[in-house]
Amino acid sequence: MAKQTFALERGGPKRLEIAWSGMFKNVQVTLDGAPIGSFETKKQLEEGGNFGLPDGSQLHVQLKRQGMATELQLRRNGEPLPGSASDPQQRVATAAGMLYFIAALNAALGIVAELGVEFLARIGVGWGNIVAALIYAGLGYLVKAKQSRVALVLAIVLFVLDGIASVFAGTHAGGSPPVGGLVARIFLLIPLWSGVPALTALNKAKAAQPA
């Protein structure tokens, strides 16, 4: 049985547990070990439900589709629980982590190509990928540490342009369009794109705080 635990307040103890079997079947919601709600089927979870907490607040649990992805949303009185899928800070952390992953992937491909893998060299993989890795890593740092929306947008634009260039390079080398690679890029783009509104929300909240 899979499970996740969450705190009700940022920095607080993880008291809430969501456990399920298979593809979100027999979902059990507990607080401090005591059951507060359940969903028998995935369809019920997609419809969502509200559960009262001992302090009088309301917990909303729902499995929702966001673009091409599905996320388990947990909201207490309308606000995402810290660390949950819809938490802006969690989305920003995921976006930054994805940029680090893309950086590591580019670095690995570039190094392997420079070691003499002819196929990679023919489609343009090489030192340029190592440079791109440094750029992605730097943008990931700005997103994670500085919560820079501009850095994330630049990373998305660079990633899209890099994908277009890869298609042209592969086709020019005599191969067929890398459909699998394009699909992979789309899935990598999803958490990056989700990080943009999350950064907007965080920056607005920061600006609204009293000086």
C-alpha positions as CSV (number, residue, x, y, z in Angstrom):
1,M,0.0,0.0,0.0
2,A,1.4,3.4,-1.0
3,K,1.1,6.3,1.4
4,Q,2.1,10.0,1.8
5,T,2.3,12.1,4.9
6,F,1.8,15.9,5.3
7,A,2.0,18.6,7.9
8,L,-1.0,20.8,8.4
9,E,1.2,23.9,8.9
10,R,4.5,24.7,7.2
11,G,7.3,23.5,9.5
12,G,4.9,21.4,11.6
13,P,4.9,17.7,12.2
14,K,3.5,15.4,9.5
15,R,0.2,14.4,11.1
16,L,-1.9,13.7,8.1
17,E,-1.6,10.4,6.1
18,I,-3.1,9.5,2.8
19,A,-2.8,5.7,2.0
20,W,-4.1,3.8,-1.0
21,S,-3.7,0.6,-2.9
22,G,-3.3,0.1,-6.7
23,M,-4.5,3.0,-8.8
24,F,-5.9,5.1,-6.0
25,K,-8.3,2.4,-4.6
26,N,-9.4,2.1,-1.0
27,V,-7.9,5.5,-0.1
28,Q,-7.7,6.1,3.6
29,V,-7.3,9.6,5.2
30,T,-6.0,9.6,8.8
31,L,-5.0,12.3,11.2
32,D,-2.7,11.4,14.1
33,G,-3.6,7.8,13.3
34,A,-7.3,8.3,13.5
35,P,-9.4,7.9,10.4
36,I,-11.2,11.0,9.1
37,G,-12.3,9.9,5.7
38,S,-12.0,7.5,2.8
39,F,-12.6,6.9,-0.9
40,E,-13.4,3.4,-2.2
41,T,-12.7,4.1,-5.9
42,K,-10.5,6.3,-8.0
43,K,-13.7,7.9,-9.4
44,Q,-14.8,9.0,-6.0
45,L,-11.4,10.5,-5.4
46,E,-11.6,12.4,-8.6
47,E,-14.9,13.8,-7.5
48,G,-13.3,14.9,-4.2
49,G,-14.5,15.2,-0.7
50,N,-14.4,17.4,2.4
51,F,-13.5,16.2,5.9
52,G,-13.8,18.2,9.1
53,L,-10.7,18.4,11.3
54,P,-10.7,18.6,15.1
55,D,-9.8,22.3,15.1
56,G,-12.8,23.1,13.0
57,S,-11.0,23.5,9.7
58,Q,-12.0,21.7,6.5
59,L,-9.7,19.4,4.5
60,H,-10.4,19.0,0.8
61,V,-9.0,15.9,-0.9
62,Q,-9.2,15.4,-4.7
63,L,-7.4,13.8,-7.5
64,K,-7.3,16.3,-10.4
65,R,-5.9,16.4,-13.9
66,Q,-3.5,19.3,-14.5
67,G,-2.8,19.4,-18.2
68,M,-1.3,16.0,-19.1
69,A,-0.6,15.2,-15.5
70,T,-2.7,14.0,-12.5
71,E,-2.0,15.3,-9.0
72,L,-3.5,14.6,-5.6
73,Q,-4.6,18.0,-4.2
74,L,-4.9,18.5,-0.5
75,R,-6.3,21.8,0.7
76,R,-7.1,23.0,4.2
77,N,-9.7,25.8,4.2
78,G,-8.8,26.4,0.6
79,E,-5.0,26.6,1.0
80,P,-2.7,23.8,-0.2
81,L,-1.1,21.7,2.5
82,P,2.7,22.2,2.7
83,G,4.5,19.7,0.4
84,S,1.4,18.6,-1.4
85,A,1.2,18.6,-5.2
86,S,-0.6,22.0,-5.4
87,D,1.6,23.7,-2.9
88,P,3.4,26.6,-4.8
89,Q,6.7,25.9,-3.0
90,Q,6.5,22.3,-3.8
91,R,5.9,23.1,-7.5
92,V,8.8,25.5,-7.6
93,A,11.1,22.8,-6.0
94,T,9.9,20.3,-8.5
95,A,10.6,22.7,-11.4
96,A,14.1,23.4,-10.1
97,G,14.7,19.7,-9.6
98,M,13.7,19.1,-13.2
99,L,16.1,21.8,-14.5
100,Y,18.9,20.1,-12.5
101,F,17.9,16.8,-14.1
102,I,18.0,18.3,-17.6
103,A,21.4,19.8,-16.8
104,A,22.7,16.4,-15.7
105,L,21.3,14.7,-18.8
106,N,22.9,17.3,-21.1
107,A,26.2,17.0,-19.4
108,A,26.2,13.2,-19.6
109,L,25.2,13.2,-23.3
110,G,27.9,15.8,-24.1
111,I,30.6,13.9,-22.3
112,V,29.7,10.6,-23.9
113,A,29.6,12.2,-27.4
114,E,33.1,13.7,-26.8
115,L,34.4,10.3,-25.8
116,G,33.7,9.2,-29.4
117,V,30.1,8.0,-29.8
118,E,29.7,8.8,-33.5
119,F,25.9,8.7,-33.6
120,L,25.6,11.4,-31.0
121,A,28.2,13.5,-32.7
122,R,26.4,13.3,-36.0
123,I,23.2,14.8,-34.5
124,G,25.1,17.7,-33.0
125,V,25.6,16.4,-29.4
126,G,28.9,17.5,-27.9
127,W,30.4,20.5,-26.1
128,G,27.3,22.5,-26.8
129,N,25.4,20.2,-24.5
130,I,27.9,20.6,-21.7
131,V,27.5,24.4,-22.0
132,A,23.7,24.0,-22.0
133,A,24.1,21.9,-18.8
134,L,25.8,24.7,-17.1
135,I,23.1,27.1,-18.2
136,Y,20.3,24.9,-17.0
137,A,22.0,24.3,-13.7
138,G,22.4,28.1,-13.2
139,L,18.8,28.7,-14.1
140,G,17.8,25.9,-11.7
141,Y,19.7,27.6,-8.9
142,L,18.0,31.0,-9.6
143,V,14.6,29.3,-9.6
144,K,15.2,27.3,-6.4
145,A,17.2,29.9,-4.4
146,K,16.0,33.2,-5.8
147,Q,12.5,32.2,-6.9
148,S,13.1,33.8,-10.2
149,R,10.2,33.6,-12.6
150,V,12.3,35.1,-15.4
151,A,14.9,32.4,-15.0
152,L,12.2,29.7,-15.3
153,V,10.6,31.2,-18.4
154,L,14.1,31.5,-20.0
155,A,14.7,27.8,-19.2
156,I,11.4,26.8,-20.8
157,V,12.2,28.8,-23.9
158,L,15.7,27.4,-24.1
159,F,14.3,23.8,-23.7
160,V,11.7,24.3,-26.4
161,L,14.3,25.8,-28.8
162,D,16.7,23.0,-28.0
163,G,14.1,20.5,-28.8
164,I,13.4,22.1,-32.2
165,A,17.1,22.2,-32.9
166,S,17.4,18.5,-32.0
167,V,14.6,17.6,-34.5
168,F,16.3,19.5,-37.3
169,A,19.7,18.0,-36.4
170,G,18.4,14.5,-36.4
171,T,16.5,14.9,-39.6
172,H,19.5,16.5,-41.3
173,A,21.6,13.5,-40.2
174,G,19.4,11.3,-42.2
175,G,17.3,9.9,-39.4
176,S,13.5,10.1,-38.8
177,P,12.1,12.7,-36.4
178,P,12.7,11.6,-32.8
179,V,9.1,11.1,-31.8
180,G,10.0,9.4,-28.5
181,G,12.4,12.3,-27.6
182,L,9.7,14.8,-28.3
183,V,7.2,13.0,-26.1
184,A,9.7,12.9,-23.3
185,R,10.4,16.6,-23.7
186,I,6.6,17.3,-23.3
187,F,6.5,15.4,-20.0
188,L,9.6,17.2,-18.8
189,L,8.0,20.5,-19.7
190,I,4.9,19.9,-17.6
191,P,6.5,20.5,-14.1
192,L,8.5,23.4,-15.6
193,W,5.3,25.1,-16.9
194,S,3.5,24.4,-13.6
195,G,6.3,26.2,-11.8
196,V,5.5,29.5,-13.6
197,P,2.1,30.3,-11.9
198,A,3.5,28.9,-8.6
199,L,6.4,31.4,-8.7
200,T,3.9,34.2,-9.6
201,A,1.8,33.3,-6.5
202,L,4.9,33.1,-4.2
203,N,6.2,36.5,-5.5
204,K,2.8,38.1,-5.0
205,A,2.5,36.7,-1.5
206,K,6.0,38.0,-0.7
207,A,5.2,41.5,-2.1
208,A,2.0,41.6,0.0
209,Q,3.9,40.9,3.2
210,P,4.5,44.0,5.4
211,A,8.0,45.5,5.2
